[in-house]
Amino acid sequence: MLRHPGNTNLTIHYDATFQGLPVMVDKGPFIQDYLAALRLTLDRALAEYPRVLAFRVDLRLPVMTELPDYAYTNKVISLFLESFKAKIKHNREMARRANPYAHDSNVRYVWAREQGQGGRPHYHLVILLNQDAFYTLGKLSSDKVNMFHRLQAAWASALRLSVHEVSGLVQVPENATYRFRRDAESYRELFKRASYLCKTATKVFGDGFHAFDTSRL
């Protein structure tokens, strides 16, 4: 086992699989501790819900816009998640008013803080929801309130900006959505895709900020 030179508490993972699950080999090496935390988060979601909706999203900071000081710290991702979870809770409350049997959903997540060539941090996330409550992200161009609009509004709230000012900063990659069950091939596909968040590249250690975190649920 090789320890990460930037943080000797972390172990580097070079193999093409982790606990029998595929990883994005071309993006490696990875941090083994992060891969373990990713798998635990997926398994916790499946322990609560038989079907899970998962999706990838990236959050970036605006250029040439005055931001609060905390926007460059991990407080901003905490504020984003608080706002997003509040929006999901509100949606489920409204759904139960219309149908007392409407499904609820906790919000589980995995995030990675990375730094590009410009030295500005950005975040990659995987968000996990109850598929019986939420089935899709919805169209990004839709006028209806959907998951993408909730993400955008939550990021605007975290940055103390208007939704218009964060246009283009909430990015949903291609083929971002996964619907999976336990022991299904979709679980393996999602783990491989999400292993990207666990790569060693572009993560900064020693600056006082965590580079990776997951929900505690």
Backbone as a chain_set.jsonl record, in Angstrom:
{"seq": "MLRHPGNTNLTIHYDATFQGLPVMVDKGPFIQDYLAALRLTLDRALAEYPRVLAFRVDLRLPVMTELPDYAYTNKVISLFLESFKAKIKHNREMARRANPYAHDSNVRYVWAREQGQGGRPHYHLVILLNQDAFYTLGKLSSDKVNMFHRLQAAWASALRLSVHEVSGLVQVPENATYRFRRDAESYRELFKRASYLCKTATKVFGDGFHAFDTSRL", "coords": {"N": [[0.846, -1.192, 0.0], [0.529, 2.185, -0.836], [1.072, 5.317, 0.553], [-0.552, 8.497, 0.351], [1.342, 11.241, -0.727], [0.651, 13.86, -0.061], [-1.091, 13.625, 2.01], [-0.639, 11.515, 4.395], [-2.386, 9.902, 5.718], [-4.033, 8.789, 3.922], [-4.591, 6.235, 1.468], [-3.265, 5.187, -1.635], [-4.818, 3.914, -4.546], [-4.341, 1.678, -7.137], [-5.392, -0.341, -8.701], [-7.587, -1.872, -11.201], [-10.054, -2.441, -10.316], [-12.2, -2.124, -7.426], [-12.893, -3.752, -4.561], [-14.138, -5.625, -6.165], [-15.576, -4.035, -7.899], [-15.744, -1.965, -10.841], [-13.481, 0.708, -11.735], [-12.734, 3.997, -13.053], [-10.252, 3.531, -14.873], [-8.543, 5.034, -16.549], [-8.558, 7.489, -15.338], [-7.197, 7.232, -13.025], [-4.421, 7.278, -10.606], [-6.411, 6.354, -7.662], [-7.936, 7.334, -4.527], [-8.038, 5.154, -1.982], [-9.483, 5.239, 0.43], [-11.491, 7.047, -0.173], [-12.876, 5.697, -2.188], [-13.931, 3.608, -0.661], [-15.643, 5.049, 1.015], [-17.41, 6.062, -0.86], [-18.635, 3.689, -1.793], [-19.888, 2.862, 0.586], [-21.767, 4.896, 0.909], [-23.446, 4.527, -1.334], [-24.434, 1.998, -0.693], [-25.79, 2.514, 1.68], [-27.886, 4.079, 0.745], [-29.268, 2.172, -0.775], [-29.975, 0.45, 1.247], [-32.04, 1.746, 2.429], [-33.826, 2.41, 0.376], [-35.358, 0.537, -2.194], [-35.001, 1.146, -4.847], [-32.986, 3.498, -6.45], [-32.354, 6.828, -7.451], [-29.69, 8.332, -8.99], [-27.446, 11.01, -9.692], [-25.007, 12.925, -11.51], [-23.417, 16.048, -10.934], [-21.839, 19.196, -11.447], [-20.381, 21.945, -9.775], [-19.512, 25.274, -10.111], [-17.563, 28.274, -9.555], [-18.354, 31.707, -10.184], [-16.69, 33.931, -12.506], [-15.155, 37.127, -12.241], [-17.029, 38.179, -10.517], [-18.174, 39.517, -7.526], [-17.832, 37.782, -4.541], [-18.909, 36.331, -1.401], [-16.509, 35.859, 1.264], [-16.492, 33.223, 2.23], [-17.12, 31.71, 0.052], [-14.96, 30.559, -1.098], [-14.274, 28.566, 0.528], [-15.13, 25.417, 2.117], [-17.536, 25.92, 3.255], [-19.337, 26.835, 1.445], [-20.224, 24.63, -0.048], [-21.525, 23.254, 1.921], [-23.624, 25.028, 2.515], [-24.94, 24.981, 0.061], [-25.858, 22.295, 0.015], [-27.543, 22.274, 2.261], [-29.537, 24.048, 1.412], [-30.466, 22.708, -0.882], [-31.434, 20.295, 0.226], [-33.499, 21.326, 1.767], [-35.23, 22.156, -0.237], [-35.927, 19.726, -1.413], [-37.24, 18.549, 0.741], [-39.41, 20.317, 1.009], [-40.689, 19.858, -1.432], [-41.546, 17.212, -1.079], [-43.301, 17.529, 1.039], [-45.314, 19.032, -0.168], [-46.118, 17.146, -2.045], [-47.235, 15.191, -0.412], [-49.436, 16.5, 0.53], [-51.105, 16.436, -1.625], [-51.23, 13.719, -2.012], [-51.444, 11.45, 0.42], [-49.932, 9.155, 0.519], [-47.608, 9.578, -0.804], [-44.191, 9.096, -1.674], [-41.332, 9.57, 0.456], [-38.063, 11.151, 0.628], [-34.742, 10.954, 1.559], [-31.709, 12.882, 1.267], [-28.789, 11.881, -0.063], [-25.256, 12.09, -0.593], [-22.134, 12.496, -2.373], [-19.212, 14.334, -2.48], [-16.524, 16.034, -4.172], [-13.858, 18.212, -3.812], [-12.049, 20.099, -6.037], [-9.246, 21.545, -7.799], [-8.567, 23.692, -10.405], [-6.417, 24.785, -13.145], [-6.46, 27.527, -12.887], [-6.497, 27.926, -10.202], [-8.851, 28.124, -8.836], [-11.36, 26.759, -6.79], [-13.611, 24.016, -7.469], [-16.519, 21.902, -7.525], [-17.351, 18.479, -7.696], [-20.135, 16.352, -7.751], [-22.103, 13.538, -6.654], [-25.434, 12.84, -6.325], [-27.933, 11.234, -4.436], [-31.17, 9.9, -4.453], [-34.473, 8.796, -3.46], [-35.837, 6.726, -5.798], [-38.524, 6.203, -6.137], [-39.675, 8.501, -5.381], [-38.481, 10.516, -6.903], [-37.817, 10.578, -10.29], [-36.406, 11.614, -12.432], [-34.128, 14.165, -13.697], [-35.284, 16.133, -15.157], [-35.869, 18.417, -17.896], [-33.299, 20.662, -18.77], [-33.93, 23.04, -19.97], [-36.532, 23.478, -19.365], [-39.491, 25.226, -18.342], [-40.813, 24.495, -16.14], [-40.671, 23.789, -12.603], [-38.083, 21.775, -11.705], [-35.667, 19.141, -10.981], [-33.176, 20.112, -11.827], [-33.582, 22.882, -11.712], [-33.894, 23.174, -8.972], [-31.327, 22.537, -8.091], [-29.876, 24.625, -9.267], [-31.037, 26.879, -8.027], [-30.325, 26.352, -5.392], [-27.534, 26.551, -5.493], [-27.27, 29.226, -6.211], [-28.344, 30.395, -3.898], [-26.42, 29.576, -2.016], [-24.231, 31.049, -2.845], [-25.1, 33.582, -2.535], [-26.247, 34.9, -4.711], [-28.238, 35.802, -7.599], [-30.451, 33.583, -9.382], [-30.135, 33.974, -12.086], [-27.528, 34.94, -12.171], [-25.981, 32.709, -11.68], [-26.16, 31.212, -13.891], [-25.097, 28.688, -16.032], [-23.177, 27.801, -14.295], [-23.91, 25.633, -12.838], [-23.493, 22.514, -13.772], [-24.521, 19.778, -15.614], [-23.235, 16.779, -16.46], [-22.918, 14.803, -19.521], [-25.059, 11.967, -19.931], [-25.763, 11.718, -17.187], [-27.488, 10.582, -15.354], [-28.485, 7.888, -13.275], [-30.275, 4.95, -12.575], [-30.65, 2.641, -10.155], [-30.467, -0.639, -8.657], [-29.83, -2.985, -5.965], [-27.23, -5.301, -6.612], [-27.456, -5.038, -9.312], [-26.444, -4.422, -12.735], [-26.401, -1.736, -13.199], [-25.597, -0.651, -10.783], [-22.863, -1.23, -10.707], [-22.067, 0.241, -12.931], [-22.659, 2.847, -12.091], [-20.936, 3.062, -9.876], [-18.461, 2.925, -11.141], [-18.551, 5.262, -12.735], [-18.804, 7.209, -10.715], [-16.424, 6.882, -9.401], [-14.673, 8.659, -10.406], [-14.723, 10.906, -8.783], [-13.058, 10.17, -6.796], [-10.454, 10.219, -7.596], [-6.915, 10.923, -7.466], [-5.816, 13.094, -8.774], [-5.768, 16.647, -9.221], [-6.674, 17.294, -6.715], [-6.232, 19.099, -3.7], [-4.162, 19.131, -0.888], [-3.497, 20.018, 2.501], [-4.266, 22.646, 2.621], [-6.107, 23.275, 4.449], [-8.698, 22.58, 3.893], [-11.173, 20.089, 3.461], [-10.96, 17.617, 0.909], [-12.835, 15.898, 0.072], [-16.002, 14.449, 0.746], [-18.848, 12.828, 2.289], [-22.384, 12.158, 2.697], [-23.788, 11.567, 5.971], [-25.826, 9.88, 6.576]], "CA": [[0.0, 0.0, 0.0], [1.262, 3.436, -0.912], [0.407, 6.456, 1.177], [-0.576, 9.722, -0.459], [2.381, 12.147, -0.209], [0.059, 15.079, 0.474], [-1.83, 13.272, 3.23], [-0.206, 10.138, 4.632], [-3.498, 9.123, 6.267], [-4.78, 8.247, 2.792], [-3.921, 5.186, 0.702], [-3.47, 5.282, -3.077], [-5.343, 2.689, -5.149], [-3.947, 1.623, -8.544], [-6.023, -1.456, -9.401], [-8.684, -1.579, -12.121], [-11.304, -2.673, -9.588], [-12.183, -1.926, -5.976], [-13.849, -4.687, -3.966], [-14.861, -6.265, -7.255], [-16.305, -3.043, -8.706], [-14.84, -1.278, -11.762], [-13.198, 2.133, -11.575], [-12.325, 4.636, -14.307], [-8.807, 3.31, -14.838], [-7.819, 6.108, -17.232], [-8.541, 8.671, -14.481], [-6.484, 6.888, -11.804], [-4.834, 6.451, -9.471], [-7.505, 6.813, -6.82], [-7.713, 7.272, -3.087], [-8.791, 3.993, -1.528], [-10.405, 5.651, 1.492], [-12.628, 7.695, -0.811], [-13.643, 4.641, -2.847], [-14.671, 2.904, 0.389], [-16.721, 5.939, 1.462], [-18.377, 6.088, -1.955], [-19.427, 2.449, -1.77], [-20.732, 2.883, 1.774], [-22.88, 5.817, 0.658], [-24.367, 3.848, -2.251], [-25.083, 0.898, 0.023], [-26.745, 3.085, 2.64], [-29.076, 4.471, -0.014], [-29.986, 0.944, -1.131], [-30.519, -0.149, 2.461], [-33.285, 2.445, 2.749], [-34.74, 2.422, -0.762], [-35.054, -0.556, -3.128], [-34.632, 1.756, -6.125], [-32.326, 4.777, -6.171], [-31.975, 7.73, -8.53], [-28.409, 9.0, -8.744], [-27.028, 11.845, -10.819], [-23.786, 13.706, -11.397], [-23.53, 17.481, -11.176], [-20.64, 19.964, -11.121], [-20.658, 23.31, -9.323], [-18.349, 26.144, -10.325], [-17.677, 29.658, -9.089], [-18.336, 32.675, -11.291], [-15.5, 34.769, -12.701], [-15.44, 38.559, -12.301], [-18.202, 38.461, -9.691], [-17.795, 39.609, -6.104], [-18.425, 36.699, -3.761], [-18.544, 36.34, 0.022], [-15.236, 35.177, 1.509], [-16.66, 31.791, 2.463], [-17.342, 31.016, -1.215], [-13.73, 29.852, -1.453], [-14.107, 27.523, 1.536], [-16.155, 24.371, 1.997], [-18.825, 26.372, 3.771], [-20.24, 27.061, 0.322], [-20.868, 23.374, -0.418], [-22.454, 22.949, 3.011], [-24.806, 25.864, 2.318], [-25.64, 24.442, -1.098], [-26.555, 21.063, 0.385], [-28.646, 22.638, 3.16], [-30.601, 24.635, 0.6], [-31.029, 21.675, -1.745], [-32.216, 19.382, 1.058], [-34.734, 22.03, 2.143], [-36.104, 22.156, -1.412], [-36.449, 18.368, -1.537], [-38.211, 18.375, 1.835], [-40.608, 21.087, 0.654], [-41.364, 19.152, -2.517], [-42.215, 16.024, -0.537], [-44.437, 18.006, 1.84], [-46.362, 19.39, -1.128], [-46.606, 15.909, -2.647], [-48.086, 14.485, 0.555], [-50.717, 17.213, 0.616], [-51.913, 15.94, -2.733], [-51.355, 12.265, -1.884], [-50.866, 11.065, 1.72], [-49.047, 8.002, 0.363], [-46.446, 9.961, -1.618], [-42.928, 8.629, -1.097], [-40.387, 10.557, 0.967], [-36.696, 10.903, 0.164], [-33.555, 11.592, 2.115], [-30.706, 13.288, 0.281], [-27.43, 11.41, 0.192], [-24.363, 12.724, -1.564], [-20.673, 12.398, -2.324], [-18.641, 15.464, -3.211], [-15.073, 16.191, -4.226], [-13.382, 19.577, -4.092], [-10.856, 20.049, -6.872], [-8.714, 22.857, -8.153], [-8.075, 23.721, -11.768], [-5.189, 25.528, -13.415], [-6.594, 28.902, -12.418], [-6.423, 27.968, -8.747], [-10.175, 28.294, -8.26], [-11.966, 25.468, -6.478], [-14.913, 23.637, -7.995], [-17.012, 20.696, -6.862], [-18.036, 17.4, -8.402], [-21.029, 15.674, -6.825], [-23.109, 12.537, -6.96], [-26.561, 12.979, -5.406], [-28.743, 10.018, -4.415], [-32.531, 10.119, -3.973], [-35.409, 7.697, -3.6], [-36.372, 6.75, -7.16], [-39.983, 6.201, -6.088], [-40.085, 9.892, -5.174], [-37.945, 11.32, -8.002], [-37.401, 9.656, -11.353], [-35.588, 12.257, -13.456], [-33.69, 15.542, -13.458], [-36.092, 17.063, -15.934], [-35.145, 19.124, -18.946], [-32.619, 21.86, -18.296], [-34.551, 24.227, -20.573], [-37.949, 23.508, -19.025], [-39.986, 26.315, -17.501], [-41.376, 23.901, -14.929], [-39.719, 23.546, -11.524], [-37.615, 20.394, -11.716], [-34.477, 18.928, -10.163], [-32.113, 21.023, -12.241], [-33.884, 24.21, -11.179], [-33.6, 23.144, -7.527], [-29.868, 22.598, -7.97], [-29.449, 25.97, -9.64], [-31.479, 27.796, -6.988], [-29.547, 26.077, -4.188], [-26.193, 27.112, -5.695], [-27.437, 30.681, -6.13], [-28.521, 30.717, -2.489], [-25.143, 29.389, -1.329], [-23.301, 32.109, -3.263], [-25.794, 34.869, -2.348], [-26.436, 35.485, -6.026], [-29.518, 35.47, -8.219], [-30.402, 32.412, -10.259], [-29.594, 34.441, -13.365], [-26.074, 35.13, -12.048], [-25.282, 31.422, -11.641], [-26.424, 30.515, -15.146], [-23.913, 28.051, -16.586], [-22.254, 27.36, -13.235], [-24.383, 24.307, -12.427], [-23.311, 21.763, -15.01], [-24.886, 18.364, -15.576], [-22.502, 16.106, -17.543], [-23.684, 13.9, -20.381], [-25.409, 10.675, -19.333], [-25.511, 11.965, -15.766], [-28.496, 9.964, -14.498], [-28.451, 6.434, -13.092], [-31.313, 4.357, -11.73], [-30.024, 1.365, -9.851], [-30.885, -1.498, -7.561], [-28.749, -3.824, -5.469], [-26.8, -6.419, -7.457], [-27.765, -4.775, -10.722], [-25.321, -3.896, -13.496], [-26.419, -0.278, -13.069], [-24.81, -0.316, -9.588], [-21.464, -1.263, -11.127], [-21.859, 1.366, -13.845], [-22.624, 4.079, -11.3], [-19.707, 3.11, -9.08], [-17.358, 3.27, -12.043], [-18.661, 6.683, -13.089], [-18.571, 8.032, -9.521], [-15.032, 6.752, -8.953], [-13.993, 9.88, -10.864], [-14.622, 11.819, -7.649], [-12.077, 9.613, -5.861], [-9.118, 10.261, -8.187], [-5.953, 11.753, -6.741], [-5.473, 14.28, -9.567], [-6.382, 17.972, -9.035], [-7.072, 17.535, -5.317], [-5.217, 19.834, -2.95], [-4.107, 18.789, 0.528], [-2.666, 20.925, 3.281], [-4.757, 24.022, 2.581], [-7.086, 23.442, 5.52], [-10.038, 22.226, 3.437], [-11.362, 18.705, 3.032], [-11.055, 17.456, -0.53], [-13.836, 14.88, -0.235], [-16.89, 14.164, 1.876], [-20.098, 12.145, 1.961], [-23.447, 12.291, 3.702], [-23.59, 10.695, 7.14], [-27.0, 9.022, 6.714]], "C": [[0.881, 1.241, 0.0], [0.445, 4.55, -0.288], [0.484, 7.672, 0.273], [0.446, 10.708, 0.108], [1.835, 13.432, 0.392], [-0.712, 14.87, 1.758], [-1.566, 11.798, 3.502], [-1.262, 9.298, 5.35], [-4.284, 8.407, 5.167], [-3.934, 7.259, 2.001], [-4.27, 5.304, -0.772], [-3.853, 3.911, -3.642], [-5.051, 2.713, -6.643], [-4.7, 0.573, -9.342], [-7.18, -0.998, -10.286], [-10.046, -1.82, -11.483], [-11.095, -2.348, -8.118], [-13.283, -2.792, -5.393], [-14.752, -5.302, -5.045], [-15.631, -5.333, -8.164], [-15.331, -2.292, -9.608], [-14.653, 0.193, -11.394], [-12.741, 2.68, -12.927], [-10.797, 4.635, -14.382], [-8.032, 4.474, -15.45], [-7.75, 7.387, -16.417], [-7.712, 8.446, -13.215], [-5.094, 7.488, -11.73], [-5.906, 7.135, -8.623], [-7.093, 6.771, -5.351], [-8.633, 6.199, -2.527], [-9.83, 4.347, -0.479], [-11.658, 6.297, 0.906], [-13.509, 6.672, -1.544], [-14.492, 3.878, -1.837], [-15.855, 3.739, 0.872], [-17.804, 6.053, 0.406], [-19.253, 4.845, -1.918], [-20.363, 2.419, -0.565], [-21.955, 3.768, 1.562], [-23.912, 5.189, -0.281], [-25.138, 2.747, -1.515], [-26.085, 1.396, 1.057], [-28.027, 3.522, 1.939], [-29.917, 3.245, -0.348], [-30.568, 0.239, 0.085], [-31.846, 0.494, 2.842], [-34.311, 2.355, 1.627], [-34.381, 1.296, -1.731], [-34.608, -0.057, -4.5], [-34.112, 3.161, -5.848], [-32.067, 5.534, -7.47], [-30.674, 8.41, -8.13], [-28.084, 9.872, -9.95], [-25.775, 12.625, -10.461], [-24.088, 15.168, -11.665], [-22.224, 18.145, -10.756], [-21.046, 21.398, -10.775], [-19.39, 24.142, -9.456], [-18.633, 27.562, -9.823], [-17.647, 30.602, -10.285], [-17.011, 33.428, -11.336], [-15.954, 36.219, -12.78], [-16.738, 38.912, -11.574], [-17.762, 38.493, -8.233], [-18.564, 38.56, -5.307], [-18.088, 36.865, -2.288], [-17.277, 35.517, 0.233], [-15.4, 33.669, 1.631], [-16.867, 31.007, 1.173], [-16.12, 30.209, -1.636], [-13.384, 28.776, -0.419], [-15.217, 26.485, 1.344], [-17.474, 24.744, 2.659], [-19.818, 26.507, 2.628], [-20.936, 25.765, -0.104], [-21.84, 22.928, 0.67], [-23.747, 23.746, 2.863], [-25.625, 25.387, 1.12], [-26.465, 23.217, -0.715], [-27.715, 21.339, 1.335], [-29.828, 23.18, 2.37], [-31.269, 23.577, -0.275], [-31.899, 20.707, -0.946], [-33.529, 20.03, 1.492], [-35.727, 22.026, 0.978], [-36.716, 20.766, -1.64], [-37.508, 18.111, -0.464], [-39.516, 19.096, 1.519], [-41.394, 20.373, -0.443], [-42.142, 17.943, -2.007], [-43.411, 16.411, 0.34], [-45.606, 18.372, 0.932], [-46.962, 18.13, -1.763], [-47.55, 15.175, -1.703], [-49.405, 15.208, 0.794], [-51.664, 16.727, -0.475], [-52.186, 14.446, -2.616], [-50.675, 11.838, -0.585], [-49.872, 9.913, 1.617], [-47.814, 8.318, -0.494], [-45.155, 9.575, -0.906], [-42.067, 9.796, -0.635], [-39.006, 10.265, 0.382], [-35.698, 11.67, 1.0], [-32.643, 11.996, 0.963], [-29.351, 12.746, 0.742], [-26.523, 11.956, -0.902], [-22.916, 12.293, -1.335], [-20.162, 13.62, -3.068], [-17.12, 15.463, -3.142], [-14.76, 17.636, -4.572], [-12.078, 19.444, -4.881], [-10.458, 21.452, -7.294], [-8.122, 22.789, -9.544], [-6.823, 24.563, -11.911], [-5.261, 26.966, -12.921], [-6.558, 29.043, -10.906], [-7.762, 28.149, -8.06], [-10.791, 26.926, -7.969], [-13.276, 25.27, -7.236], [-15.277, 22.302, -7.367], [-17.661, 19.747, -7.859], [-18.903, 16.669, -7.383], [-21.75, 14.508, -7.482], [-24.191, 12.681, -5.901], [-27.474, 11.767, -5.577], [-30.096, 10.306, -3.776], [-33.35, 8.838, -4.13], [-36.045, 7.76, -4.994], [-37.899, 6.728, -7.173], [-40.542, 7.591, -5.803], [-39.666, 10.782, -6.342], [-37.377, 10.384, -9.063], [-36.421, 10.289, -12.338], [-35.152, 13.642, -13.011], [-34.629, 16.545, -14.107], [-35.229, 17.77, -16.969], [-34.555, 20.421, -18.42], [-33.289, 23.124, -18.809], [-36.018, 24.387, -20.194], [-38.294, 24.721, -18.162], [-40.574, 25.793, -16.191], [-40.284, 23.708, -13.875], [-39.354, 22.067, -11.542], [-36.316, 20.291, -10.919], [-33.345, 19.88, -10.536], [-32.345, 22.424, -11.689], [-33.624, 24.277, -9.674], [-32.092, 23.24, -7.285], [-29.358, 24.016, -8.229], [-29.82, 26.98, -8.553], [-30.682, 27.597, -5.705], [-28.135, 26.641, -4.309], [-26.241, 28.638, -5.648], [-27.562, 31.123, -4.676], [-27.202, 30.626, -1.734], [-24.166, 30.516, -1.63], [-23.854, 33.512, -3.028], [-25.907, 35.626, -3.674], [-27.836, 35.157, -6.524], [-29.351, 34.222, -9.079], [-29.809, 32.796, -11.611], [-28.063, 34.525, -13.301], [-25.306, 33.811, -11.982], [-25.556, 30.599, -12.909], [-25.12, 29.963, -15.728], [-22.949, 27.508, -15.558], [-22.657, 26.024, -12.628], [-24.41, 23.457, -13.689], [-23.645, 20.284, -14.784], [-24.17, 17.676, -16.741], [-23.426, 15.236, -18.4], [-23.917, 12.571, -19.661], [-25.213, 10.698, -17.814], [-26.395, 11.152, -14.836], [-28.374, 8.449, -14.482], [-29.617, 6.028, -12.2], [-30.855, 2.949, -11.42], [-30.67, 0.669, -8.662], [-29.68, -2.302, -7.1], [-28.497, -4.975, -6.444], [-27.164, -6.241, -8.917], [-26.525, -4.222, -11.423], [-25.249, -2.377, -13.382], [-25.645, 0.188, -11.836], [-23.327, -0.243, -9.951], [-21.143, -0.077, -12.036], [-21.763, 2.683, -13.077], [-21.344, 4.167, -10.495], [-18.518, 3.49, -9.953], [-17.386, 4.75, -12.388], [-18.296, 7.562, -11.898], [-17.154, 7.912, -8.991], [-14.192, 7.948, -9.404], [-13.77, 10.853, -9.708], [-13.51, 11.408, -6.695], [-10.655, 9.649, -6.411], [-8.199, 11.19, -7.395], [-5.704, 13.084, -7.456], [-6.361, 15.473, -9.218], [-6.956, 18.194, -7.636], [-5.903, 18.172, -4.575], [-5.306, 19.439, -1.481], [-3.194, 19.783, 1.242], [-3.109, 22.365, 3.247], [-5.84, 24.284, 3.62], [-8.499, 23.05, 5.135], [-10.081, 20.752, 3.066], [-11.518, 18.655, 1.523], [-12.196, 16.522, -0.923], [-14.716, 14.688, 0.992], [-18.136, 13.453, 1.356], [-21.139, 12.467, 3.029], [-23.212, 11.287, 4.808], [-24.737, 9.707, 7.308], [-26.686, 7.585, 6.348]], "O": [[1.856, 1.328, 0.747], [-0.743, 4.699, -0.578], [1.448, 7.857, -0.47], [0.424, 10.986, 1.307], [2.473, 14.034, 1.255], [-0.959, 15.814, 2.508], [-2.201, 10.93, 2.903], [-1.054, 8.105, 5.568], [-5.098, 7.528, 5.447], [-2.72, 7.421, 1.876], [-5.433, 5.498, -1.125], [-3.284, 2.887, -3.263], [-5.453, 3.642, -7.343], [-4.648, 0.6, -10.572], [-7.687, 0.115, -10.141], [-11.074, -1.446, -12.047], [-9.966, -2.303, -7.629], [-14.461, -2.598, -5.691], [-15.956, -5.469, -4.854], [-16.276, -5.787, -9.109], [-14.208, -2.006, -9.194], [-15.538, 0.83, -10.824], [-12.403, 1.918, -13.832], [-10.141, 5.606, -14.006], [-6.983, 4.861, -14.934], [-6.976, 8.285, -16.748], [-7.541, 9.368, -12.418], [-4.637, 8.131, -12.676], [-6.254, 8.298, -8.825], [-6.041, 6.239, -4.994], [-9.857, 6.321, -2.589], [-10.938, 3.812, -0.496], [-12.758, 6.115, 1.428], [-14.736, 6.772, -1.522], [-15.641, 3.538, -2.121], [-16.94, 3.208, 1.11], [-18.988, 6.132, 0.734], [-20.477, 4.941, -2.002], [-21.512, 1.993, -0.686], [-23.056, 3.421, 1.99], [-25.115, 5.306, -0.048], [-26.345, 2.593, -1.699], [-27.116, 0.762, 1.28], [-29.122, 3.356, 2.475], [-31.141, 3.276, -0.219], [-31.551, -0.492, -0.035], [-32.68, -0.131, 3.497], [-35.51, 2.24, 1.879], [-33.206, 1.121, -2.055], [-33.914, -0.767, -5.227], [-34.727, 3.922, -5.101], [-31.619, 4.956, -8.461], [-30.577, 8.995, -7.051], [-28.403, 9.522, -11.086], [-25.514, 12.94, -9.3], [-24.913, 15.494, -12.519], [-21.577, 17.698, -9.81], [-21.933, 21.978, -11.401], [-18.327, 23.756, -8.971], [-19.784, 27.979, -9.69], [-16.986, 30.322, -11.285], [-16.308, 33.542, -10.332], [-17.018, 36.509, -13.325], [-17.453, 39.832, -11.972], [-17.058, 37.595, -7.769], [-19.789, 38.468, -5.392], [-17.075, 37.482, -1.957], [-17.002, 34.588, -0.526], [-14.536, 32.916, 1.182], [-16.802, 29.778, 1.181], [-16.231, 29.283, -2.439], [-12.324, 28.155, -0.492], [-16.116, 26.657, 0.52], [-18.426, 23.965, 2.625], [-21.018, 26.311, 2.824], [-22.108, 25.79, -0.479], [-22.858, 22.299, 0.38], [-24.837, 23.21, 3.06], [-26.855, 25.389, 1.161], [-27.636, 23.115, -1.08], [-28.764, 20.704, 1.227], [-30.976, 22.817, 2.625], [-32.494, 23.551, -0.396], [-32.984, 20.339, -1.394], [-34.557, 19.357, 1.573], [-36.933, 21.905, 1.191], [-37.883, 20.65, -2.014], [-38.552, 17.52, -0.744], [-40.599, 18.553, 1.734], [-42.621, 20.296, -0.385], [-43.261, 17.683, -2.449], [-44.415, 15.699, 0.374], [-46.756, 18.053, 1.234], [-48.17, 18.06, -1.99], [-48.548, 14.603, -2.14], [-50.384, 14.592, 1.215], [-52.872, 16.622, -0.266], [-53.227, 13.959, -3.055], [-49.447, 11.862, -0.501], [-49.06, 9.711, 2.521], [-47.066, 7.412, -0.863], [-45.041, 9.711, 0.312], [-42.067, 10.866, -1.243], [-38.809, 9.246, -0.282], [-35.793, 12.89, 1.137], [-32.786, 11.517, -0.162], [-28.844, 13.115, 1.801], [-26.979, 12.249, -2.008], [-22.541, 11.803, -0.27], [-20.626, 13.913, -4.17], [-16.518, 14.964, -2.191], [-15.327, 18.206, -5.504], [-11.139, 18.773, -4.455], [-11.223, 22.408, -7.164], [-7.281, 21.938, -9.832], [-6.24, 25.001, -10.92], [-4.239, 27.558, -12.575], [-6.584, 30.158, -10.385], [-7.818, 28.31, -6.841], [-10.745, 26.033, -8.815], [-13.956, 26.231, -7.594], [-14.436, 21.65, -6.748], [-18.416, 20.158, -8.74], [-18.453, 16.396, -6.27], [-21.977, 14.492, -8.692], [-23.896, 12.648, -4.707], [-27.754, 11.33, -6.693], [-30.167, 10.885, -2.691], [-32.956, 7.918, -4.847], [-36.715, 8.737, -5.327], [-38.508, 7.194, -8.137], [-41.738, 7.83, -5.965], [-40.4, 11.691, -6.73], [-36.561, 9.51, -8.768], [-35.679, 9.573, -13.011], [-35.715, 14.222, -12.083], [-34.747, 17.68, -13.646], [-34.0, 17.717, -16.91], [-35.22, 21.181, -17.716], [-33.226, 24.167, -18.159], [-36.678, 25.322, -20.648], [-37.483, 25.176, -17.355], [-40.803, 26.557, -15.253], [-39.12, 23.491, -14.209], [-40.225, 21.207, -11.408], [-35.913, 21.249, -10.258], [-32.642, 20.391, -9.664], [-31.402, 23.08, -11.247], [-33.187, 25.307, -9.159], [-31.645, 23.944, -6.38], [-28.515, 24.531, -7.494], [-29.011, 27.837, -8.198], [-30.391, 28.565, -5.003], [-27.592, 27.156, -3.332], [-25.337, 29.268, -5.099], [-26.955, 32.115, -4.271], [-26.893, 31.487, -0.911], [-23.367, 30.897, -0.775], [-23.176, 34.507, -3.285], [-25.689, 36.836, -3.735], [-28.535, 34.331, -5.936], [-28.236, 33.858, -9.452], [-29.062, 32.02, -12.208], [-27.385, 34.212, -14.28], [-24.096, 33.797, -12.206], [-25.211, 29.419, -12.972], [-24.152, 30.704, -15.895], [-21.993, 26.82, -15.914], [-21.848, 25.36, -11.98], [-25.249, 23.658, -14.567], [-23.113, 19.64, -13.88], [-24.473, 17.966, -17.899], [-24.572, 14.976, -18.033], [-23.078, 12.115, -18.884], [-24.579, 9.812, -17.241], [-26.094, 11.036, -13.648], [-28.188, 7.81, -15.518], [-29.907, 6.683, -11.199], [-30.688, 2.139, -12.333], [-31.311, 1.28, -7.807], [-28.637, -2.305, -7.755], [-29.427, -5.54, -7.019], [-27.175, -7.21, -9.677], [-25.66, -3.624, -10.783], [-24.166, -1.795, -13.458], [-25.097, 1.289, -11.83], [-22.625, 0.687, -9.553], [-20.079, 0.532, -11.923], [-20.911, 3.524, -13.364], [-20.724, 5.228, -10.432], [-17.67, 4.285, -9.548], [-16.354, 5.419, -12.339], [-17.567, 8.542, -12.046], [-16.719, 8.755, -8.206], [-13.127, 8.212, -8.846], [-12.752, 11.542, -9.659], [-13.068, 12.212, -5.874], [-9.736, 9.157, -5.756], [-8.658, 12.125, -6.738], [-5.413, 14.089, -6.808], [-7.554, 15.32, -8.955], [-7.651, 19.183, -7.403], [-4.743, 17.826, -4.796], [-6.391, 19.414, -0.9], [-2.249, 20.313, 0.659], [-2.419, 23.234, 3.781], [-6.417, 25.37, 3.672], [-9.414, 23.169, 5.95], [-9.159, 20.227, 2.443], [-12.132, 19.539, 0.925], [-12.495, 16.367, -2.107], [-14.245, 14.755, 2.128], [-18.437, 13.471, 0.163], [-20.822, 12.973, 4.106], [-22.526, 10.283, 4.618], [-24.63, 8.78, 8.11], [-27.566, 6.727, 6.408]]}, "num_chains": 1, "name": "protein.A"}
